[in-house]
C-alpha cells in the first residue's frame, strides 16, 4: 500500500492542471493515468476564449498551443444554415496535444506522473489498481472524465432513451479545410447534434451527442453515420472525407445536465465528475480546467475537509451554464424547433447569449470565496 497527500485519478486536462498547481505550491501530487501515451479523447477539441484565459492564468501560454484558429460558429439543419462570429477567437486543438502539454507542464513542476495504470475502483480516498495494489491519498482528486469509477459512481438518472457520445476523426484534406475553415460547425438533427472543428494538424474532429434510439434504428455506428449524412447534406459532404473503415469511439449513457450534489471529506470531484454540460455549449474543457484551478486553491487553503464546501459552491456555479446548455440541446435535437434557431437573424443573438451564460471564467474565485 502506498500513501500520498494528494492523489489524482486521471491525467486529462482537469487532473493535469490540478497537479500543476499543487506541485507549484510545494506538494508532490501523484497522478495515475490509464493511457500509456497521450491520445485523442471522445470530446474536448474546442477551447473557448475563456478557457484560453484560464490556461494563461496558470502559466500555459495560449500562443504556444499551436491550435487551429476558430472565429465563427455555423449551424446546419435540414432546413438551412445560419452563422455568426464568435465573441472572441477560440481554437481547435486535439486532446492528444493538449493532454501531452499539460501533463508535461505538471511533471516539470514536480508532480509524479504514472501512466498505464488501470484504476479498478475507489473506496473513499483509496484507489484499487488493476494489478491488485492500493494507493491511498489524504485527498483524492477525481478527474476521470466521462468514465465512471466503481465506488465513486455519479448518481445520475439517464432515462429510457439515454444520450451517447460518438467521435470520429476526419483525415486532413485541403477540400475539407476549405469547407470548414475557421468555423466550429454544429449539425442539428432529430435526436441529437454534432460538432465539427478543424485541429492543428489539418484533421477534423466530429463529436456527436445523440439519443441511443438513433443508433438502435441504424443498426451500428458506420450505418448511423451514413444515415446522418443522408439527412444532412452538409454533414454528408464532410463525412465523405472519412475514407476506408474509420475508427469510431463511443460512450454510452452520458448524463448531460448532471451536477454533483455533494462529496465526502477528502474527495474533490473535477470536470465531468463535477458536472456534465451538453457539448453543444463547447465548455467542457472550460469546466475541467476551471474546476481544477478552484480545487487546487481550495485544497491549499482548507485541506481534505474542504471538499464538501468546494463541491457545494461549484454545483451552484455550474447551475446556470448547464441549464442554458440543456435548453440549447433540446432545441437542437427537435427539428420542430430548428426554425427558431435559423429564422429572423437569431443566430448572433443566441451565440452572444450562450457565450455570456455558459462560459466558466470565474469559478475558481467565486467558489473559493463562497465556500
NUPA-912703 format. One record per residue (C-alpha): residue number from 1; residue in three letters; x, y, z. Coordinates in Angstrom, 2 decimals, padded with zeros to 5 digits. Layout:
+-----+-----+---------+---------+---------+
|   i |  aa |    east |   north |      up |
+-----+-----+---------+---------+---------+
| NUM | ALA |       X |       Y |       Z |
...
+-----+-----+---------+---------+---------+
***
This chain:
+-----+-----+---------+---------+---------+
|   i |  aa |    east |   north |      up |
+-----+-----+---------+---------+---------+
|   1 | UNK |  000.00 |  000.00 |  000.00 |
|   2 | UNK |  001.30 |  003.42 | -000.96 |
|   3 | UNK |  000.31 |  006.71 |  000.63 |
|   4 | UNK |  000.43 |  010.25 | -000.72 |
|   5 | UNK | -001.04 |  013.58 |  000.45 |
|   6 | UNK | -002.64 |  014.39 | -002.93 |
|   7 | UNK | -003.78 |  011.58 | -005.23 |
|   8 | UNK | -005.22 |  012.41 | -008.66 |
|   9 | UNK | -007.24 |  009.88 | -010.64 |
|  10 | UNK | -006.93 |  010.81 | -014.32 |
|  11 | UNK | -004.35 |  012.72 | -016.33 |
|  12 | UNK | -006.65 |  014.68 | -018.62 |
|  13 | UNK | -006.93 |  018.49 | -018.50 |
|  14 | UNK | -008.60 |  018.58 | -015.06 |
|  15 | UNK | -006.15 |  016.20 | -013.43 |
|  16 | UNK | -003.12 |  017.77 | -015.10 |
|  17 | UNK | -003.98 |  021.35 | -014.16 |
|  18 | UNK | -004.72 |  020.32 | -010.56 |
|  19 | UNK | -001.35 |  018.51 | -010.44 |
|  20 | UNK |  000.43 |  021.52 | -011.94 |
|  21 | UNK | -000.91 |  023.94 | -009.33 |
|  22 | UNK | -000.40 |  021.59 | -006.39 |
|  23 | UNK |  003.19 |  020.96 | -007.46 |
|  24 | UNK |  003.88 |  024.66 | -007.80 |
|  25 | UNK |  002.54 |  025.08 | -004.28 |
|  26 | UNK |  005.25 |  022.80 | -002.94 |
|  27 | UNK |  003.38 |  019.49 | -002.87 |
|  28 | UNK |  004.21 |  016.37 | -004.89 |
|  29 | UNK |  000.85 |  015.09 | -006.15 |
|  30 | UNK |  000.63 |  011.65 | -007.70 |
|  31 | UNK | -001.31 |  011.34 | -010.98 |
|  32 | UNK | -002.50 |  007.91 | -012.11 |
|  33 | UNK | -003.40 |  007.84 | -015.81 |
|  34 | UNK | -004.63 |  004.73 | -017.61 |
|  35 | UNK | -003.23 |  005.53 | -021.07 |
|  36 | UNK |  000.44 |  004.84 | -021.75 |
|  37 | UNK |  000.71 |  007.79 | -024.13 |
|  38 | UNK | -001.36 |  010.85 | -024.93 |
|  39 | UNK | -004.21 |  010.10 | -027.30 |
|  40 | UNK | -007.36 |  011.72 | -028.57 |
|  41 | UNK | -010.34 |  011.59 | -026.25 |
|  42 | UNK | -014.02 |  011.40 | -027.05 |
|  43 | UNK | -014.54 |  015.14 | -026.74 |
|  44 | UNK | -012.76 |  018.37 | -025.91 |
|  45 | UNK | -011.29 |  019.61 | -029.19 |
|  46 | UNK | -012.68 |  023.15 | -028.77 |
|  47 | UNK | -011.05 |  025.65 | -026.42 |
|  48 | UNK | -013.07 |  028.83 | -025.96 |
|  49 | UNK | -011.52 |  032.23 | -025.35 |
|  50 | UNK | -012.40 |  031.93 | -021.66 |
|  51 | UNK | -010.72 |  028.53 | -021.46 |
|  52 | UNK | -007.61 |  030.04 | -023.05 |
|  53 | UNK | -007.71 |  032.78 | -020.41 |
|  54 | UNK | -007.91 |  030.13 | -017.68 |
|  55 | UNK | -004.89 |  028.36 | -019.13 |
|  56 | UNK | -002.98 |  031.62 | -019.34 |
|  57 | UNK | -003.76 |  032.28 | -015.67 |
|  58 | UNK | -001.83 |  029.12 | -014.71 |
|  59 | UNK |  001.11 |  029.90 | -016.96 |
|  60 | UNK |  000.13 |  027.99 | -020.12 |
|  61 | UNK |  000.71 |  030.44 | -022.98 |
|  62 | UNK | -002.18 |  030.02 | -025.49 |
|  63 | UNK |  000.07 |  031.20 | -028.33 |
|  64 | UNK |  002.30 |  028.16 | -027.79 |
|  65 | UNK | -000.52 |  025.61 | -028.05 |
|  66 | UNK | -000.47 |  025.69 | -031.83 |
|  67 | UNK | -004.21 |  025.33 | -032.27 |
|  68 | UNK | -006.35 |  025.99 | -035.33 |
|  69 | UNK | -007.93 |  029.46 | -035.16 |
|  70 | UNK | -011.73 |  029.46 | -034.83 |
|  71 | UNK | -013.66 |  032.69 | -035.32 |
|  72 | UNK | -017.17 |  031.64 | -036.43 |
|  73 | UNK | -019.93 |  029.25 | -035.47 |
|  74 | UNK | -022.08 |  027.80 | -038.25 |
|  75 | UNK | -025.32 |  025.92 | -037.61 |
|  76 | UNK | -026.63 |  023.40 | -040.15 |
|  77 | UNK | -030.07 |  021.77 | -040.09 |
|  78 | UNK | -032.10 |  020.01 | -042.74 |
|  79 | UNK | -033.91 |  023.35 | -043.25 |
|  80 | UNK | -030.86 |  025.53 | -043.85 |
|  81 | UNK | -027.88 |  027.18 | -042.21 |
|  82 | UNK | -027.04 |  030.20 | -040.10 |
|  83 | UNK | -023.77 |  031.60 | -038.85 |
|  84 | UNK | -022.30 |  034.17 | -036.53 |
|  85 | UNK | -018.93 |  035.44 | -035.42 |
|  86 | UNK | -017.77 |  034.22 | -032.02 |
|  87 | UNK | -017.39 |  036.96 | -029.42 |
|  88 | UNK | -013.62 |  036.31 | -029.40 |
|  89 | UNK | -011.26 |  033.91 | -031.17 |
|  90 | UNK | -011.09 |  030.31 | -029.95 |
|  91 | UNK | -009.00 |  027.36 | -031.15 |
|  92 | UNK | -009.40 |  023.79 | -032.26 |
|  93 | UNK | -006.79 |  021.60 | -030.58 |
|  94 | UNK | -006.56 |  017.83 | -030.41 |
|  95 | UNK | -006.77 |  016.26 | -026.97 |
|  96 | UNK | -003.63 |  014.36 | -027.84 |
|  97 | UNK | -001.64 |  017.60 | -027.98 |
|  98 | UNK | -003.44 |  019.38 | -025.15 |
|  99 | UNK | -003.17 |  016.47 | -022.71 |
| 100 | UNK |  000.51 |  015.93 | -023.52 |
| 101 | UNK |  001.35 |  019.61 | -022.98 |
| 102 | UNK | -000.50 |  019.83 | -019.68 |
| 103 | UNK |  000.94 |  016.59 | -018.28 |
| 104 | UNK |  004.44 |  017.68 | -019.27 |
| 105 | UNK |  003.91 |  021.01 | -017.50 |
| 106 | UNK |  002.72 |  019.20 | -014.36 |
| 107 | UNK |  005.72 |  016.87 | -014.45 |
| 108 | UNK |  008.13 |  019.77 | -014.94 |
| 109 | UNK |  006.60 |  021.47 | -011.90 |
| 110 | UNK |  007.31 |  018.40 | -009.75 |
| 111 | UNK |  004.19 |  016.26 | -009.99 |
| 112 | UNK |  004.66 |  012.49 | -010.16 |
| 113 | UNK |  003.00 |  011.00 | -013.25 |
| 114 | UNK |  002.40 |  007.26 | -013.58 |
| 115 | UNK |  000.97 |  006.14 | -016.92 |
| 116 | UNK | -000.53 |  002.82 | -017.95 |
| 117 | UNK | -002.21 |  002.40 | -014.56 |
| 118 | UNK | -005.74 |  000.98 | -014.64 |
| 119 | UNK | -007.87 |  002.09 | -011.71 |
| 120 | UNK | -010.44 | -000.59 | -010.88 |
| 121 | UNK | -012.35 |  001.13 | -008.10 |
| 122 | UNK | -012.32 |  003.76 | -005.39 |
| 123 | UNK | -013.09 |  003.45 | -001.70 |
| 124 | UNK | -013.10 |  006.86 | -000.08 |
| 125 | UNK | -009.68 |  008.28 | -000.89 |
| 126 | UNK | -008.21 |  004.86 | -001.70 |
| 127 | UNK | -007.76 |  003.68 | -005.29 |
| 128 | UNK | -007.57 |  000.00 | -006.19 |
| 129 | UNK | -005.48 | -000.58 | -009.32 |
| 130 | UNK | -005.58 | -003.32 | -011.91 |
| 131 | UNK | -002.51 | -005.07 | -010.54 |
| 132 | UNK | -004.14 | -005.51 | -007.13 |
| 133 | UNK | -002.31 | -002.62 | -005.44 |
| 134 | UNK | -003.84 |  000.08 | -003.26 |
| 135 | UNK | -002.89 |  003.75 | -003.36 |
| 136 | UNK | -004.17 |  005.90 | -000.51 |
| 137 | UNK | -004.37 |  009.66 | -000.61 |
| 138 | UNK | -005.11 |  012.04 |  002.20 |
| 139 | UNK | -007.10 |  013.73 | -000.56 |
| 140 | UNK | -008.40 |  012.23 | -003.79 |
| 141 | UNK | -008.98 |  014.46 | -006.82 |
| 142 | UNK | -011.40 |  012.54 | -009.05 |
| 143 | UNK | -010.73 |  013.55 | -012.67 |
| 144 | UNK | -011.72 |  010.52 | -014.74 |
| 145 | UNK | -013.81 |  012.48 | -017.25 |
| 146 | UNK | -017.00 |  010.94 | -018.56 |
| 147 | UNK | -015.92 |  007.48 | -017.41 |
| 148 | UNK | -017.37 |  006.48 | -014.05 |
| 149 | UNK | -015.24 |  004.74 | -011.47 |
| 150 | UNK | -016.70 |  001.89 | -009.42 |
| 151 | UNK | -017.12 |  003.05 | -005.85 |
| 152 | UNK | -017.46 |  006.69 | -006.91 |
| 153 | UNK | -020.28 |  006.47 | -009.44 |
| 154 | UNK | -022.27 |  009.54 | -010.40 |
| 155 | UNK | -025.84 |  009.42 | -009.10 |
| 156 | UNK | -027.31 |  010.30 | -012.49 |
| 157 | UNK | -030.62 |  009.14 | -013.96 |
| 158 | UNK | -030.25 |  008.62 | -017.71 |
| 159 | UNK | -033.86 |  007.74 | -018.63 |
| 160 | UNK | -035.35 |  005.36 | -021.22 |
| 161 | UNK | -033.53 |  006.84 | -024.21 |
| 162 | UNK | -030.17 |  007.96 | -022.81 |
| 163 | UNK | -027.61 |  010.08 | -024.57 |
| 164 | UNK | -024.45 |  008.66 | -026.01 |
| 165 | UNK | -021.30 |  010.27 | -027.33 |
| 166 | UNK | -019.67 |  009.32 | -030.64 |
| 167 | UNK | -016.39 |  010.61 | -032.05 |
| 168 | UNK | -014.76 |  010.17 | -035.44 |
| 169 | UNK | -011.66 |  011.81 | -036.88 |
| 170 | UNK | -011.65 |  013.08 | -040.46 |
| 171 | UNK | -008.21 |  012.88 | -042.05 |
| 172 | UNK | -006.57 |  016.06 | -043.36 |
| 173 | UNK | -007.71 |  017.10 | -046.83 |
| 174 | UNK | -007.39 |  020.55 | -048.43 |
| 175 | UNK | -011.00 |  020.30 | -049.58 |
| 176 | UNK | -012.16 |  019.61 | -046.00 |
| 177 | UNK | -010.14 |  022.55 | -044.69 |
| 178 | UNK | -011.81 |  024.79 | -047.27 |
| 179 | UNK | -015.27 |  023.55 | -046.29 |
| 180 | UNK | -014.85 |  024.12 | -042.56 |
| 181 | UNK | -012.32 |  026.94 | -042.49 |
| 182 | UNK | -012.21 |  028.99 | -039.30 |
| 183 | UNK | -015.60 |  027.76 | -038.06 |
| 184 | UNK | -016.89 |  025.40 | -035.47 |
| 185 | UNK | -019.83 |  023.69 | -037.13 |
| 186 | UNK | -022.96 |  022.47 | -035.37 |
| 187 | UNK | -025.07 |  019.92 | -037.25 |
| 188 | UNK | -028.52 |  019.50 | -035.67 |
| 189 | UNK | -030.83 |  016.57 | -036.42 |
| 190 | UNK | -033.69 |  014.65 | -034.83 |
| 191 | UNK | -032.43 |  013.15 | -031.61 |
| 192 | UNK | -029.06 |  014.87 | -031.42 |
| 193 | UNK | -026.39 |  017.08 | -032.89 |
| 194 | UNK | -022.75 |  017.04 | -033.87 |
| 195 | UNK | -019.89 |  019.47 | -033.53 |
| 196 | UNK | -017.13 |  019.56 | -036.15 |
| 197 | UNK | -013.90 |  021.53 | -035.93 |
| 198 | UNK | -010.52 |  021.53 | -037.63 |
| 199 | UNK | -007.47 |  020.85 | -035.49 |
| 200 | UNK | -003.82 |  021.83 | -035.51 |
| 201 | UNK | -002.73 |  019.13 | -037.99 |
| 202 | UNK | -005.45 |  019.83 | -040.56 |
| 203 | UNK | -007.63 |  016.91 | -039.50 |
| 204 | UNK | -011.17 |  017.48 | -038.25 |
| 205 | UNK | -012.83 |  016.18 | -035.12 |
| 206 | UNK | -016.52 |  015.26 | -035.29 |
| 207 | UNK | -018.23 |  014.69 | -031.94 |
| 208 | UNK | -021.86 |  013.61 | -031.84 |
| 209 | UNK | -024.26 |  013.66 | -028.89 |
| 210 | UNK | -027.38 |  011.70 | -029.71 |
| 211 | UNK | -030.09 |  009.50 | -028.31 |
| 212 | UNK | -029.38 |  005.78 | -028.20 |
| 213 | UNK | -032.56 |  005.15 | -030.21 |
| 214 | UNK | -030.82 |  006.66 | -033.25 |
| 215 | UNK | -028.09 |  004.03 | -033.06 |
| 216 | UNK | -030.62 |  001.26 | -032.47 |
| 217 | UNK | -032.60 |  002.29 | -035.55 |
| 218 | UNK | -029.48 |  002.46 | -037.74 |
| 219 | UNK | -028.04 | -000.85 | -036.56 |
| 220 | UNK | -024.39 |  000.08 | -035.99 |
| 221 | UNK | -022.14 |  003.14 | -035.89 |
| 222 | UNK | -020.99 |  003.15 | -039.55 |
| 223 | UNK | -024.62 |  002.82 | -040.65 |
| 224 | UNK | -025.59 |  005.65 | -038.30 |
| 225 | UNK | -023.05 |  007.96 | -039.93 |
| 226 | UNK | -024.42 |  007.09 | -043.36 |
| 227 | UNK | -027.98 |  007.82 | -042.22 |
| 228 | UNK | -026.99 |  011.17 | -040.73 |
| 229 | UNK | -025.05 |  012.05 | -043.87 |
| 230 | UNK | -028.19 |  011.44 | -045.92 |
| 231 | UNK | -030.34 |  013.53 | -043.55 |
| 232 | UNK | -027.92 |  016.47 | -043.55 |
| 233 | UNK | -026.22 |  017.03 | -046.92 |
| 234 | UNK | -023.63 |  019.39 | -045.41 |
| 235 | UNK | -022.63 |  016.73 | -042.89 |
| 236 | UNK | -022.60 |  014.10 | -045.61 |
| 237 | UNK | -020.24 |  016.25 | -047.64 |
| 238 | UNK | -017.82 |  016.31 | -044.73 |
| 239 | UNK | -018.21 |  012.61 | -043.93 |
| 240 | UNK | -017.15 |  011.86 | -047.49 |
| 241 | UNK | -013.61 |  012.56 | -046.22 |
| 242 | UNK | -013.66 |  009.58 | -043.88 |
| 243 | UNK | -012.39 |  007.05 | -046.37 |
| 244 | UNK | -011.83 |  003.35 | -045.66 |
| 245 | UNK | -013.08 |  001.97 | -042.36 |
| 246 | UNK | -012.96 |  004.80 | -039.84 |
| 247 | UNK | -012.13 |  004.34 | -036.17 |
| 248 | UNK | -015.21 |  005.34 | -034.21 |
| 249 | UNK | -015.13 |  005.96 | -030.46 |
| 250 | UNK | -018.32 |  005.86 | -028.43 |
| 251 | UNK | -019.51 |  006.06 | -024.84 |
| 252 | UNK | -022.98 |  005.18 | -023.60 |
| 253 | UNK | -025.25 |  006.79 | -021.03 |
| 254 | UNK | -023.70 |  010.24 | -020.89 |
| 255 | UNK | -025.56 |  012.12 | -018.10 |
| 256 | UNK | -025.81 |  015.54 | -019.74 |
| 257 | UNK | -027.14 |  018.07 | -017.26 |
| 258 | UNK | -025.91 |  016.25 | -014.15 |
| 259 | UNK | -024.16 |  018.11 | -011.32 |
| 260 | UNK | -022.56 |  016.55 | -008.27 |
| 261 | UNK | -024.85 |  017.19 | -005.29 |
| 262 | UNK | -022.02 |  016.74 | -002.81 |
| 263 | UNK | -018.98 |  014.76 | -001.85 |
| 264 | UNK | -017.30 |  013.32 |  001.21 |
| 265 | UNK | -014.38 |  014.93 |  003.05 |
| 266 | UNK | -011.17 |  014.25 |  001.19 |
| 267 | UNK | -012.70 |  013.77 | -002.30 |
| 268 | UNK | -012.73 |  016.66 | -004.78 |
| 269 | UNK | -014.68 |  015.94 | -007.97 |
| 270 | UNK | -013.41 |  017.76 | -011.08 |
| 271 | UNK | -014.57 |  018.27 | -014.67 |
| 272 | UNK | -017.21 |  015.81 | -015.86 |
| 273 | UNK | -017.11 |  014.23 | -012.41 |
| 274 | UNK | -018.46 |  017.53 | -011.05 |
| 275 | UNK | -020.90 |  018.47 | -013.81 |
| 276 | UNK | -021.64 |  017.34 | -017.37 |
| 277 | UNK | -022.51 |  020.23 | -019.65 |
| 278 | UNK | -024.09 |  019.38 | -023.03 |
| 279 | UNK | -021.26 |  019.53 | -025.52 |
| 280 | UNK | -023.15 |  021.93 | -027.80 |
| 281 | UNK | -022.02 |  024.74 | -025.47 |
| 282 | UNK | -018.35 |  023.98 | -026.13 |
| 283 | UNK | -017.45 |  024.49 | -022.49 |
| 284 | UNK | -016.47 |  021.01 | -021.32 |
| 285 | UNK | -012.79 |  021.91 | -021.30 |
| 286 | UNK | -013.62 |  025.17 | -019.55 |
| 287 | UNK | -015.31 |  023.34 | -016.68 |
| 288 | UNK | -012.47 |  020.82 | -016.46 |
| 289 | UNK | -009.75 |  023.45 | -016.20 |
| 290 | UNK | -011.62 |  025.98 | -014.06 |
| 291 | UNK | -012.74 |  023.33 | -011.58 |
| 292 | UNK | -009.15 |  022.12 | -011.29 |
| 293 | UNK | -007.89 |  025.64 | -010.58 |
| 294 | UNK | -010.57 |  026.11 | -007.95 |
| 295 | UNK | -009.99 |  022.72 | -006.33 |
| 296 | UNK | -006.23 |  023.17 | -006.07 |
| 297 | UNK | -006.54 |  026.59 | -004.46 |
| 298 | UNK | -009.32 |  025.45 | -002.17 |
| 299 | UNK | -007.33 |  022.40 | -001.04 |
| 300 | UNK | -004.28 |  024.53 | -000.33 |
| 301 | UNK | -006.45 |  026.75 |  001.90 |
| 302 | UNK | -008.74 |  024.17 |  003.52 |
| 303 | UNK | -007.20 |  020.74 |  003.00 |
| 304 | UNK | -009.18 |  017.46 |  002.73 |
| 305 | UNK | -012.01 |  018.71 |  004.94 |
| 306 | UNK | -012.76 |  021.50 |  002.48 |
| 307 | UNK | -014.05 |  019.14 | -000.22 |
| 308 | UNK | -017.80 |  019.32 |  000.66 |
| 309 | UNK | -017.77 |  023.12 |  000.70 |
| 310 | UNK | -015.91 |  023.23 | -002.59 |
| 311 | UNK | -018.37 |  020.85 | -004.23 |
| 312 | UNK | -021.43 |  022.70 | -002.97 |
| 313 | UNK | -020.14 |  026.03 | -004.28 |
| 314 | UNK | -019.14 |  024.53 | -007.63 |
| 315 | UNK | -022.58 |  022.95 | -008.03 |
| 316 | UNK | -024.18 |  026.39 | -007.58 |
| 317 | UNK | -021.79 |  028.00 | -010.06 |
| 318 | UNK | -022.50 |  025.34 | -012.68 |
| 319 | UNK | -026.28 |  025.62 | -012.47 |
| 320 | UNK | -026.81 |  028.42 | -015.00 |
| 321 | UNK | -024.31 |  027.28 | -017.65 |
| 322 | UNK | -025.54 |  023.69 | -017.61 |
| 323 | UNK | -029.22 |  024.70 | -017.57 |
| 324 | UNK | -028.84 |  027.00 | -020.59 |
| 325 | UNK | -026.76 |  024.43 | -022.46 |
| 326 | UNK | -029.53 |  021.92 | -021.75 |
| 327 | UNK | -032.10 |  024.26 | -023.32 |
| 328 | UNK | -029.94 |  024.69 | -026.42 |
| 329 | UNK | -029.53 |  020.92 | -026.62 |
| 330 | UNK | -033.32 |  020.47 | -026.52 |
| 331 | UNK | -033.77 |  022.96 | -029.35 |
| 332 | UNK | -031.06 |  021.29 | -031.41 |
| 333 | UNK | -032.39 |  017.74 | -031.16 |
| 334 | UNK | -036.00 |  018.62 | -032.04 |
| 335 | UNK | -036.42 |  019.62 | -035.72 |
| 336 | UNK | -039.67 |  021.44 | -034.95 |
| 337 | UNK | -037.54 |  023.99 | -033.08 |
| 338 | UNK | -034.95 |  024.42 | -035.82 |
| 339 | UNK | -036.75 |  027.34 | -037.50 |
| 340 | UNK | -036.40 |  029.22 | -034.20 |
| 341 | UNK | -032.64 |  028.83 | -034.46 |
| 342 | UNK | -032.43 |  029.76 | -038.13 |
| 343 | UNK | -035.03 |  032.44 | -038.77 |
| 344 | UNK | -035.01 |  036.15 | -038.23 |
| 345 | UNK | -031.30 |  036.61 | -037.69 |
| 346 | UNK | -031.44 |  034.96 | -034.28 |
| 347 | UNK | -028.11 |  033.18 | -034.60 |
| 348 | UNK | -025.88 |  036.09 | -033.48 |
| 349 | UNK | -028.18 |  036.74 | -030.52 |
| 350 | UNK | -028.11 |  033.08 | -029.48 |
| 351 | UNK | -024.34 |  032.91 | -029.81 |
| 352 | UNK | -023.91 |  036.04 | -027.71 |
| 353 | UNK | -026.26 |  034.73 | -025.03 |
| 354 | UNK | -024.59 |  031.33 | -024.97 |
| 355 | UNK | -021.17 |  032.96 | -024.78 |
| 356 | UNK | -022.27 |  035.09 | -021.87 |
| 357 | UNK | -024.13 |  032.49 | -019.83 |
| 358 | UNK | -022.36 |  029.19 | -020.50 |
| 359 | UNK | -018.71 |  030.23 | -020.06 |
| 360 | UNK | -016.92 |  029.22 | -016.88 |
| 361 | UNK | -014.46 |  032.01 | -016.21 |
| 362 | UNK | -014.53 |  032.96 | -012.55 |
| 363 | UNK | -015.49 |  029.67 | -010.94 |
| 364 | UNK | -012.10 |  029.40 | -009.24 |
| 365 | UNK | -012.56 |  032.68 | -007.42 |
| 366 | UNK | -016.25 |  032.64 | -006.64 |
| 367 | UNK | -016.43 |  029.09 | -005.36 |
| 368 | UNK | -013.38 |  029.54 | -003.15 |
| 369 | UNK | -014.75 |  032.72 | -001.66 |
| 370 | UNK | -018.25 |  031.40 | -001.05 |
| 371 | UNK | -017.30 |  028.00 |  000.34 |
+-----+-----+---------+---------+---------+
***
